[in-house]
Amino acid sequence: MDEIRIDNMEALIHRLNESPNHFVFRGQADADWKLQSALERAIGKDWSKDRAKQFEDYSISLFQSKFHLYDKENIQPDSKLAWLSIMQHYGVPTRLVDFTESPYVALYFALESYAPHSMHDFSVFAIDYTATMESSLAEIKRQDSQFTETRETLHNKRDQVFENVVDRFSYDILWITEPKQMNTRLDRQAGSFILSGNGGSKIETVVESPAYENVTIEKLRIDHSLYQNVFALLRKMNITSKSLYGDLDGLARSIRMEMQVRAV
């Protein structure tokens, strides 16, 4: 993974604007943080393939068994990916990692949990979606000559292929997807997920595997001094918690962020 240091607004805007349309992005509040899932963070130093599977199986089973007691929207998840997506939405640690098609939305999420007084640099990850998925499909075909899916044929059956092929056989690949059942918030944020096809493999371990050595995967390390200017830029673009969440939670987050910026 290449790391690119950004220390001025002109360079940042140029870099984000020149990103091709087939990239996906993720913002993080500390540039020293790894690219990892909430499940990886929850297990921490005790990570192992068996432990990861136990955590995922247990949390899915428990969430499914209690879901009907709390669901007020009459949601009917019909795939494992849909269940993981809903769990991610409500804060259950899963192996999904949130990404977005918009580099500016990713930049906003880097600021949302940023602590300005820490003076840490923040970051935006950029991953070539097309090249990643081509490499992932090629890796499956290398191991299974009967597999014939392409990026085009995946469009309406991503949930099924993930569940019946990728997850079932625990392929050590990156899988970029969005569930067929997409919630409003995910749609507002042009959201998608990246996950490891093998629930026991960490995201960065897969990223660094030979299958992706020719895929563009970058981390923009953005200097902490740009914090206020980035916030002002995003507000002018109407990229705020109010627009990205569309509810009272978003309004509260927006007010908190504005107070935080003013306090610097």
Residue, then its C-alpha position, 0 to 999 in steps of 0.5 A: m500500500d502506497e502512502i502519499r503525504i498531503d500538506n496543502m489544500e491545493a494538493l488535496i483537492h487535486r488528488l481527490n478530483e483526479s481520482p477515477n470513477h472506479f475507485v472507492f474511499r474510506g476516511q479515518a481520523d488518525a493516519d496511523w490507524k490500520l485499515q481494519s474491520a471493527l471485528e478485528r479491533a474487537i478481538g485485538k491481540d487475541w485474533s485467530k481464524d477460529r476466534a474470528k469465526q466464533f465471534e461472527d457466528y455468535s453475533i449473527s446468531l444472537f442478532q437474528s434471534k432478537f431482531h424481531l423484538y426490536d425491528k420497527e421497520n419490518i425489515q426482512p434480511d434475506s442473505k448473510l451479507a444483508w444481516l452483516s450490513i444491518m449489524q454494521h449499521y447498528g454498531v455490532p462489530t463485523r468484518l465489513v469495512d465502510f467505504t464510499e464512492s465519494p472521496y469527499v464523503a470519505l474525507y468528511f468521515a475522517l473528520e467526524s471522529y477527529a480529535p483536533h487537539s491531538m494534532h494527529d494527521f488524518s487519512v483517506f484510503a483509495i482503492d481501485y474497485t475495478a482492478t480489485m474485483e478483477s483480481s479477486l475473480a481471477e483468484i477464485k477462477r485460479q482455484d475453481s475452473q468451474f467458476t465463470e462469474t464476471r463483474e458484469t454478471l455479479h450485478n444482481k447476485r452479489d449477495q448469493v455469490f458472496e454467501n455460496v462461493v466467496d464465504r463458503f470456501s473462505y477465499d483469501i480475497l478482497w470483496i467489494t460489495e453492497p447488499k441488495q437490501m440497502n438502507t437509506r443512510l448507506d444510499r445517502q453516503a454512496g456507501s459500499f463495503i470491503l471485506s475479507g472473503n476469508g473471515g479468518s484473514k485480516i483486511e491488510t493481510v489480504v491487501e498485501s497478498p500477491a493477488y493485489e500487487n498490481v492494484t492501486i491501493e493508496k493511503l493519503r496522509i493529510d496533515h493535521s494543519l488542514y483540519q479547519n480548511v477541510f471542514a470549511l470546504l466540505r460545508k461549502m459542498n453541503i457535505t455535513s452530518k445533516s445531509l449524510y444521515g438525514d435524521l436527528d442523529g445527523l443534526a446532533r453530529s453536525i452541531r457537535m462538529e461545528m462546535q468542535v471546529r470553533a473550539v480549535 
